[in-house]
Amino acid sequence: MKKYLKEILILLIQLFMFYVFPLFAGPTDVMGMIVLLILATLLLSILIGSISNLKVKYLYPIIIAITFVFIYYNETALIHSLWYLAVSSFGLIIGMVIHKLILKK
């Protein structure tokens, strides 16, 4: 369990953002909140891709998409979970490229 500490910490930060950020959004701030959550998901997935050496990091996009559906479960949450899956997969790939470039030096 100790070897997964970085991955669990990043996942907890992501869950915190899914729960807490929408509490501060007003009725007119919905699009801004979605953009903020997507950008934060991208940054956290880049971070997990660049610091993690374990194979469990490949499950991160799937965990994020499933978590989003369970938090905001309604008929519109399914399409948004695909966006989170795509964004976190893209960020994971970017993070892995950054990790490879750092290791080459």
N, C-alpha and C positions, 0 to 999 in steps of 0.2 A: 504494500500500500504506500510505503514511503517513496518508492520510485515513481509513483504517479502523482506526486504532490504538485508539481508545476501544472499539469494538465487539469487536475481537480480545482486548483486555485483559479485558473482562467475560466473554467466552466462555471464556477460559483460567481465570478464577476459578471459573466454573461447572464446568468439567471437573475442576479441582482438588478441588472439593467432592464431585463424584460419585465420585472415586477415593479421597480421603483420609478423608472423614468416616466411611464404613462400616468402615474399618480399626479405628477406636476404639470401635465398637459391640459390646457384648456380646450374648450370645444372648437376653437379656431386654429389650434396648434397641431392638429392631427398630422398633416403632411410633414411638418417640421420634425415631429416626433418620429415618424417613420424613417425619414432621412437620417436622423440622429442614430436610431437603432441600427440601421443598415451600415452606416459608417463605423459605428462602434463594433459591430460584428465583423466587418472587414478588418479592422485594426487588431482585434483579438485573435482572429484566425491567422493573420500574418504573424502575430506574436507566437502563437502555438506552433506554427510551421517552422519558425526560425529557431526556437529554443528547445523543442522536443526532439529527442532521438528515438523515441519509442514508436512502435507501430500503431499504438492506440490513437495517435493523432489523426489517422485516416478516418476514424469514426466521428471526429468532431463535427463535420458538417451535417451528418445524419442525426447526431444527438441534438444539435441546435434546431434543426427543422422539426423534429419530433417534440422537443420541448416547447417550441413556439405554438404548435398545435394544441398541446395539452394546457398551456396557459391561456390562450385566447381561442378556445374551442367554439367555433361557430362555422357557418358555411363559407364565410369569406377568409377564414384563417388558413385554409388549405392552399390557396393560391399564393398567399404571402409566405407560407413555409417553403414553397419552391424557390421564391426569391432569396430567402435566407440560406437555403441549401446551395444555390448557385453562388451567392456572394461569399459564403464561408469556404466553399470549395476553391473559388478563385483566390481568396486570401491565403488559403493553405498552400496553394501552388506557388504563389509569390513568396511566402515565407520559406518554403523549401528551397527555392532558387536562391534567396538571400543566404540561407544556411550553407548551401553548396559553395557559393562565392566566398563566404567567410572562411570555410574550411580549406579551400584551395590556397589561401594565403597562408 
